[in-house]
Structure formats: structure tokens, C-alpha cells
Amino acid sequence: MDLHSPLKKFFGFNKFKGLQEQVVKSIVNNNNTFVIMPTGGGKSLCYQLPALMKEGTAIVVSPLIALMKNQVDAIRGISENNGVAHVLNSSLNKTEIAQVKSDIASGITKLLYVAPESLIKEEYVTFLRTQKISFVAIDEAHCISEWGHDFRPEYRNLKHIIKAIDNVPVICLTATATEKVQEDILKTLGITDANRFKASFNRANLFYEVRPKTKEVEKDIIRFVKQREGKSGIIYCLSRKKVEEVAQILQVNGIKAVPYHAGLDAKTRVKHQDMFLMEDCDVVVATIAFGMGIDKPDVRYVIHHDIPKSLESYYQETGRAGRDDGEGYCLAFYSYKDIEKLEKFMASKPVAEQEIGHALLQEVVGYAETSMNRRKYLLHYFGEEFDEKNGDGADMDDNSRNPKKKHEAKEDVVKLLKVIKDTLQKYKAKEVVNTLVGKENALLTSHKTHLQPFFGIGKDKPAGYWMALLRQVLVVNYIKKEIEQYGVIKITEHGLNYIDKPSSFMMTEDHEYSEENDNSIITNAKSSGGAADEKLVKLLRDLRKKVAKKQGVPPFAVFQDPSIDDMALKYPITLEELSKVHGVGEGKARKFGKEFVKLISSYVDENDVLRPDDLIVKSTGVNSGLKLFIIQNTDKKLPLEDIAKSKGLEMSQLIKEMEVIIFSGTKININYALDDLLDEDQQEEIHDYFMEAETDDIEEALEEFDGDYDEEELRLMRIKFINEVAN
């Protein structure tokens, strides 16, 4: 069965991502299907494409009105008929409901999005029972399981409702689910026979960084956001009060930010969410209430002002960055005080719940304090192996880029464990540290600890050192925190063995965070596009925003960022050419394309742009992958011969590719290569020539210099000249 032509026709993609093709096949063949795919892995296409291909209407159960609205806008964007997708929920009036029903009955509607609570309504069930239903898709399926991180009781009932409507295949989709949650979902829905597809949890384009949280945290955030002006980001805080504070500080500093939390009235929440989607603001500061329903592909960074309660939430929240495969920066600020605050909140809960909570928090501490590759740590948590040398995205985290210093701490670990043992395992972390550094307090004196020979045995090092060591020893399970006696430190079996037979323990030193290190990381993070005509990109984005406003949809529902970048590479001037651009199918080209090709066409004329299709010589074509390769490797200052060789190009072909990049308005720095070829005076002489010359024609330059320089030197100098003067 060929699925590529419908994929191209409806969505404008030439190939599927990851497991999408197998999943779509499974649904088209009417099998129950279970899909675990990380946020940004392309889950929604898995049921949208079969729904568009099959006869009848697919029912999509989704927990949030905002999420449904997003998806409906996106599907309407690829079709001439708005009835192709509908929402059925509490926000509709009688007339609107009648319209939805008539579109389903006449076979126009391919996707019907419903909230689980609407699906319970007798009138809807009765109506749907008489219609041709192709299948039922359940999105965010972890809501079914009470072990999932976002349990919704109304989801438990879905099995009976689906049976009441029709005996159709069921497809469940979720972005995070541990083994336990997976089993629970399949059992509850009665589809243990489902075809199961589990995609890798690795999002290779995301960069992970954890910074120590200091009093300057807001300043750090402002600096970070200002360096990414015009890009969209989300900042997560744990309390509503903090959300309001941070949003205000950003606004005062000239950043377009809005707050979002459950304490705001529904109207304000919707307004702020729409401002974010419509690009009327750059940043949303939010509690975790935000984001479940945000299908915005071009979020460029996610900042955690406070560390979350579990690695699952952290993964889910960071996963909202870079869903279009472009740049995605995940920055978390971590201080152990925040963890202690969360532990205090838990103290009032039943012991069983506390145990789960503490175990989850312990994983978060491990992640924040680890010196190993963060991607490896995260994936290991989800039961997936990762090769930190050659895996996809292996160096995309702070620990790999700037390894932390370590030192041998075997003797200190023994001191620490002995103090815990000799104080009869009755103290919390703070008292253990006080005993080590010899700091008296009422509790220690009441137990006469200050009179013991080991009191102050570690006073040659500061308390902060011992606290850091204690946490690292906790992560490797030599000690544990007692739940029943809140926070008291006990030694484990492993710890007792260590006292008898100590082995090497490399303690990680906290590395202080510095400015230049920030900049180096940004330039290396995978940027979206990289080689498009920046001036045209800006014009196309402005037009996209205008068209989106007129249509009442978010800009990315018109065209996503990678499509805009591709237009600025290929300069399509007819609808047919536009439909060949990445992520633009025939439907989209017809629906939104006219104004875009008109803009590009006049831009090409005004700027005398040489379009890829006008280039007669197609040595390597205008290949954006090759361009990105050239830009990244000249950034790394690799010899030009090596860059050419690794792509099988002649030097003259490489120079031609670099000219295409530089003429499209993108910078390339080849100064390092020129410094090896020509001295300062020679470079200045050629620079001055291009400054005064009527034309940058190389033939004329060769004549002018009469054999002083060869063609290669002049062409490379022209690249440097345009880079400095024009770009």
C-alpha cells in the first residue's frame, strides 16, 4: 500500500518520521493500535492521515479544548472545506452543534474532536451510533491510568462508550508512559491485542542544561531571553505567585511576556494562550497547567525556574521545545532548597503516596546533580539505552560540552558514613553536616553529640562541601532518607559494605556558570534553517502573521518555520513550485499560497535573485543539508580542503556553494582560511579593490591584478568582503 502519495498530497511531506508509517498502516488495516511517541515525534499525523484516507468520520478523544482547537485549525488549513474537522464540546451553541451533525451526516467531516465528558452525553452517542465511524483515537492516553502523571477519572469509562457507538478499532497515543502505565491503559480499554509501537524517547535537537539557582536567577533568565529576541519560549514556575512575579519582571525589562495559571479567569487564560500562539507575545510564564494543549511547533526554549516533581513532568514540559526539529533549548535552574520545599509539601500526604513522591524526587535530584551525559540519564529512566559517544545528539548537554571537575573523595565518604552510623542514624542531613563541621545546636547538645570524638572531624572543609557529598552519596544509594521519620538519614546495605571495603568515589564539583560559555552553546545548538535568505524570511513571517490574523488561526497553522525557511531557499514563484516546498501540500498551497508566491516573485525581481531553478549548472544543487554542513564546519574552522573532501567536492565547487550561501544573505566566516593564504596587506588591497569597483566580477578583478592573485584567492576574498560589508 503506497502511503507516500496521500502524505504528500495532504501534508506536503516527502517522507514519514520514525514509526509513523508503520502506525498509519496498522490503523488503515483496522487494527487496534497503541503508540508511545515523545512530544514532537509527530503523534497527531498518525491518526490524521488515516482519517483523511478512510471512509467515514474518525472520533478523536482529547482532554483539552485548547488542544482540539489547535488541531482543528491545522487540519482545516490543508483542506478547502472547513467541515473536514470539527470540535464537539461544551463551548458550542445549538446552531453550531446542528452544523457539526449535518457535516458528519453528509460525509464531509473526517475528524471529530471530542472531550471525554461530551462523549458521555446520551444525545451524542445516539447520533454517532447512526453514522459511519472509521475508528476512535484516544490522545494523551496516560490520562486513563491512575499511575499516569495526569489521571482523569472520566477517561476510565471510555471502553463502554466506544462499544456503545460501534465496534471500531481503537488507537491510543501518549508521549510518556512507564511500563506500568502502558499495561494499565491496554487493560482498561480492553485492547490487550493492540499492535504496539514505541518510538525512541530521544529528542536529538534538544539541548539540556541545568544551572545552579542563585539569587540572581531572574537576571539570568532575562539575559537568556534577551539573547533570543523574537523567539518563543515557555518559563515554568511551581507557584502562581512566582508566575506573576517573573512575568512582571520580564515585562518591566521590555520583554513581551504574559502569565498563565489556573488562578486567572478562563477568558484571560484563553487570551494569553492566543497571544502566544499568534506571536503577539514571545514568552509565557506558567504553572504546569499550561502546555498540555499547546501544539506550537516553534517554541525555541523551555526554562524551569523551579525544578519539577518528577522526571516525567520534566520530560513532558521540555518536550514542548523544538517540535519542528529546529533549535530547542531546555534550561533548568536547580537548588536543593526547592527539593526540600517539595518534600515538606508531601509530609501531610499518606505514607504510600509519600513513598512514590520521594522516589520520583530522588530521580530528579539525581538528574540535576549528575555529571554524566544528561540525555543518557533521561533515556535510561524511560528504559532506553543511549550511546553517549555516537548517539544522535550525544553532545547536546552542558555536561558533555563542559565536563565538571571531579576529585577522589573515598576518605570523605567513609567519614560521612561513619558519622551517620555513630550518631545512631537519628539525624537529618543538616545535623549530620553540623556534626562533621563541629557546629553545635540545641538538638546536637541534647543528644550529647558535641562531646563525641568524631564531632568536627570534617571541619577542614565547608558545610556546603559535605552537603554536596551527602547528596551524591544519596544518589548512588549508600544512604537513604527515611519516610516515616521525615527526612532522617539511614545507611543502606551498600553503605555498610562501603565502610568495610571502601573503593574509589569520584566526587563532582559544582561548576560555576559563566557568560561566555552561554554564548558558545547558543551558536552550536542546531538552529532552524541556517542557510535561508534572512531578509525574505522576515518578510514571509510578517505576511504569515497577517494571513493568520485574517483567518483567525495561529501563524504555524498557515506554514511552519521549516516551510518558511525552505521558501527562502527555493524562491517558489508559482503555486506548483510552492507545493513542492517542505511541509506544504497541494491543499495548503491552494488555500494560503497566492499571497506568498506573489511576495516571493516581486522580491526576486526587486533583488535580482538568482533562483535555484535559474541556475543552469546544477553541480550539487542548492542542498540545505550541505549548506548547514558548510556553515557548521567553517564555524569550527576546519580547513576548506577537508570540508570539500568529506563531501566529495572539488575546491571550485565548494567555493561555488559558499557563494550561494553568502549571496542569500547568510554569514560564513572563512577569515581563518584566508589568513593562511594571504597576509594582511594583500587582503587589504583586494578588499579596497572590491570597495571601489563597479562590479564584483571575478574576470575583471583578475585583469586588474594582472596575475598577482589567482581566481581561487579572489573568489574567497569576495566571499569575505560580502560577508563583512553586505550581510
RAVEN-V64834 format. One line per field, one symbol per residue. phi: phi as a letter, one per 20 degrees, with the letter a starting at -180 (. if undefined). psi: psi as a letter, one per 20 degrees, with the letter a starting at -180 (. if undefined). A space follows every 10 residues. Layout:
phi=???
psi=???
This chain:
phi=.eeffffffe dmeebfdleg ffffggffem dfcccdbfgn enfffgdffg ffeefndeed ebfcgfffgg ffgffffdcf dffgccdcbf eeegfffffg fffffemffd cdecegffff fgffggfffe dedeadddel ffffefefeb fcgfffeggf ffffeaedfd cdcbebafgg fggfffffem cfeffdccef efdfeeddbc dfedfegffg ffgffffcgn eebcdecedf gfgfgfgfgf fgemdfcceb bffffgffff ffffgffeme becddbeffd ogdddefdfe bcddfcffeb fffffffffe elfemefbdd ddeccfgfff ffffgfgeeg gffffggfff fgfffgffef degfffffff femcebefec ffnfdebfff fcgffcbfcg ffffggffff ffemlddegf fgfgffemdf bgffffelff effefnfdff cfggfffffg fffffemecb efegdhnfed eeggffffgf cfcgceeeef efecgfffff fffeffeenn cefgffgfff fffgffffff emcfgfffbe ggffffffee lfdcfffffe fgmdefgfgf fdfgffffff gfffffdlfe fgfefffdfc medfffgfff ffefgemfgf gfffgfdmdf gffffffffg fffendfcdd ggffffeceg ffffffgfff feffceffgf fffgelnfce ffffffffff ffgeede
psi=poihghgggg ijqhqrpcjg ghggggghjk qppppopqpi ilghhhhggh hhhrqapppo pqipgggggg hggghhhjqh ohihpqqoai iqrggggggg ghhghjjhph popqqhhhih pghgggghhi ropgrppoql iiihpiirjl pohihhihgh gghhgqmrqp pqpqhpprgg ggggghghik lijqppporq jpnhippppp qpoaijghgg ggggghilpi qqrpppqhqh ghgggggggg ghjkpnqqqo riiqqhgggg ghghhghjki qhpppqriiq hhjoloikpi qppohqpriq hgggggghii qlijjaqopo ppppqhhhgh ghhghihirq gghhggghgg hhhgggghiq jrphgggghh hjkpqpoigj rokhklrhhh gnpqqqqpkg hhgggghggg ghjkljqrgg hgghggiloq rggghhjkhi iqhipjikii qrhhghgggg hhhghjkhrr ppggnojppq prgggghhgg mqrpooppqp pqpqghhghh hghiqoqpeh krohghgggh gggggggggh ikrqhiifqr ghggghhihi lpjrhghhii qpjoaggggh gihghghggg ghggghjlpo qhhiogomgj rnohggghgg ghhhhjkqph ghgggijkqq ghhghghhgg ghijjpqpok ghhhhhgqrg ggghghghgh ghqhqkphgh hgggilihqr ggghhhhhgg ghghhh.
